[in-house]
Amino acid sequence: MIFCPKCGMLMYPEKKESEIRLTCRNCGHKENLPSAHKEKFIVKKEIEHSPKDKTLILEDGQELKAMPTMKVACPKCGNTTAYYWQVQTRRADEASTTFLRCTICKHTWRIY
């Protein structure tokens, strides 16, 4: 981590073409990344996905029979067994969402 020489706040990287510059979000001070840090410095970019990219489509058939089951009551028919799978629908630091599908009526619901 590199701190601003003017105000002491954390400097954030900005990649401009092939050069990495550090910018203070507090006072606006900018400077080039020191050459001693270039080999150790990694710039990450968070990519947002549309809801369509996160959609999991399960067809009826063989795929469901291979899935694990759990004992839970179906809210639609009262059956006590459901297939389940987990999907990371929110940020990586939050818990994944568990989807359940009734083994009899095929009703699908989720647990956060």
C-alpha positions as CSV (number, residue, x, y, z in Angstrom):
1,M,0.0,0.0,0.0
2,I,1.2,3.5,-0.8
3,F,0.0,6.5,1.0
4,C,-0.4,10.1,-0.3
5,P,2.6,12.3,0.6
6,K,0.3,15.3,1.0
7,C,-2.6,14.1,3.2
8,G,-1.6,10.6,4.3
9,M,-4.6,8.8,2.7
10,L,-4.4,5.6,0.7
11,M,-3.4,6.1,-3.0
12,Y,-5.5,4.1,-5.6
13,P,-4.2,2.8,-8.9
14,E,-5.5,4.0,-12.3
15,K,-4.3,2.2,-15.4
16,K,-3.8,4.5,-18.4
17,E,-2.7,2.5,-21.4
18,S,0.5,0.8,-20.3
19,E,1.2,3.1,-17.3
20,I,-0.1,2.8,-13.8
21,R,-0.7,6.1,-11.9
22,L,-1.6,6.4,-8.3
23,T,-4.3,8.9,-7.3
24,C,-5.4,10.1,-3.9
25,R,-9.2,10.2,-3.7
26,N,-9.0,12.7,-0.8
27,C,-6.9,15.5,-2.1
28,G,-6.5,14.6,-5.8
29,H,-2.7,14.2,-5.7
30,K,-1.4,12.0,-8.6
31,E,2.0,10.4,-9.1
32,N,3.5,7.5,-11.2
33,L,3.9,4.1,-9.6
34,P,7.4,3.9,-8.3
35,S,9.5,1.4,-10.4
36,A,10.3,-0.6,-7.3
37,H,6.6,-1.5,-6.9
38,K,5.8,-2.3,-10.5
39,E,6.7,-6.0,-10.3
40,K,4.6,-6.5,-7.1
41,F,1.6,-4.4,-8.2
42,I,-1.5,-6.0,-9.5
43,V,-4.5,-4.1,-10.9
44,K,-7.9,-5.8,-10.6
45,K,-11.1,-4.8,-12.3
46,E,-14.5,-6.0,-11.0
47,I,-16.7,-7.2,-13.8
48,E,-20.5,-6.8,-13.4
49,H,-22.7,-9.5,-15.0
50,S,-26.2,-9.0,-16.2
51,P,-28.9,-11.2,-14.6
52,K,-29.1,-13.2,-17.8
53,D,-25.4,-14.2,-17.3
54,K,-26.2,-15.5,-13.8
55,T,-29.3,-17.5,-14.8
56,L,-28.9,-21.2,-14.4
57,I,-31.3,-23.3,-16.5
58,L,-32.0,-26.9,-15.5
59,E,-33.8,-29.1,-17.8
60,D,-36.1,-31.9,-16.6
61,G,-34.4,-35.3,-16.9
62,Q,-31.2,-37.0,-16.0
63,E,-29.4,-33.9,-14.6
64,L,-31.8,-33.7,-11.6
65,K,-31.5,-37.3,-10.6
66,A,-27.7,-36.9,-10.1
67,M,-28.2,-33.9,-7.8
68,P,-28.0,-34.2,-4.0
69,T,-31.3,-34.1,-2.1
70,M,-32.2,-32.8,1.3
71,K,-35.2,-33.3,3.7
72,V,-37.2,-30.1,3.5
73,A,-41.0,-29.5,3.0
74,C,-42.1,-28.3,-0.4
75,P,-44.2,-25.2,0.1
76,K,-46.5,-26.2,-2.7
77,C,-47.3,-29.9,-2.2
78,G,-45.8,-30.8,1.2
79,N,-43.4,-33.4,-0.1
80,T,-40.4,-33.7,2.2
81,T,-37.6,-34.3,-0.3
82,A,-36.0,-31.7,-2.7
83,Y,-33.0,-31.5,-5.0
84,Y,-30.7,-28.6,-4.2
85,W,-27.9,-26.7,-5.7
86,Q,-26.0,-23.5,-4.8
87,V,-25.3,-20.4,-6.9
88,Q,-23.2,-17.3,-6.1
89,T,-25.9,-14.8,-7.0
90,R,-24.5,-11.8,-5.0
91,R,-21.1,-10.5,-4.2
92,A,-18.3,-13.0,-3.4
93,D,-18.1,-11.9,0.2
94,E,-21.8,-12.8,0.8
95,A,-23.3,-16.3,1.2
96,S,-24.4,-18.2,-1.8
97,T,-28.1,-18.8,-2.6
98,T,-29.4,-22.3,-2.2
99,F,-32.1,-23.4,-4.8
100,L,-34.4,-26.3,-4.1
101,R,-36.7,-28.3,-6.4
102,C,-39.3,-30.6,-5.2
103,T,-38.8,-34.2,-6.3
104,I,-42.5,-34.7,-7.0
105,C,-44.2,-31.5,-8.2
106,K,-40.9,-29.8,-9.5
107,H,-41.7,-26.6,-7.7
108,T,-38.5,-24.5,-7.4
109,W,-37.7,-22.0,-4.6
110,R,-34.7,-20.5,-3.0
111,I,-33.1,-20.0,0.4
112,Y,-30.8,-17.0,1.0
